[in-house]
Amino acid sequence: MTVTFWPADVVIVKLDVDRLPTVPDDPPAAGPDRALDPPPPDPGPPAEPLLAAAGLLLEAAELLLEVALTIP
């Protein structure tokens, strides 16, 4: 069962003069950057130790490949 009704006709809208507005008059001073995501955090120390470790792993993989190729 559906009940429908029409809204009442509004003749005059009474404004509350004593109520303070909740919206600021001027926009915030942060500017358009406020809508963007914050910048990523500092990556920290350089990745040189990680690169050195990756180089060692690559050398080990090459040695394993050489040994695997010599297996009959």
N, C-alpha and C positions, 0 to 999 in steps of 0.2 A: 504494500500500500504506500503510495507516495502522496505527500501533502505539500502543496505549493502555495505560496502566498506572495503578495507583492509588498515591497517595502513602503513604508509610510511616506507621504509627500513631505519634503522639508521646505519650509517657507523661509525661515531665518536661522542662520547658524550663530549661536552665541559663542563668542570668543572669550576665553579666560584671560583677562588682562593681568590678573595678579600672578599668573604662572610664569616662571622664568624659562627662557628658551634653553634647550639642552644641546643645541648645535652651536659651535663656536662661530663668531662673526668672520674671523680670518682663518684661512687654512693653516695647518701646522707648517713650521719653517723647515721641516726635514726635506722637502722637495720630492721629486719623483723617485729618488733612490729608495724611498721608504717602501715602495711596492715591490722591489726586487729582493731576491734571496740574499742572505748575507754572503760575503766572500768566503771561499773555502779556507780552512785553517792552514797555518804554516806547515809545509811538509816536513819540517824538522831538518836533521843533519843530511848532508848529501848522501847519495846512494852509492858512493864508491866502495864501501865494504860489500854491499850486495852485488855489485858488478864483479868484484874480485871473486866472490864465491861462485857466481854464475860462470865465470871463466874457468875455474877449477872443475866445475861439473862438466863443462863442455869438453875439457881436456880428458877427463875420465871417460866420457862417453865415446870420444874418438879412440882411446886405447881399447875399450871394450869392443868397438867395431872392428879394429885391426885384428884383435885376438879371434873374434868370431869368424872373420874371413879366412883365417888360417886353419880352422877346424875342418877336417875332411868330412 
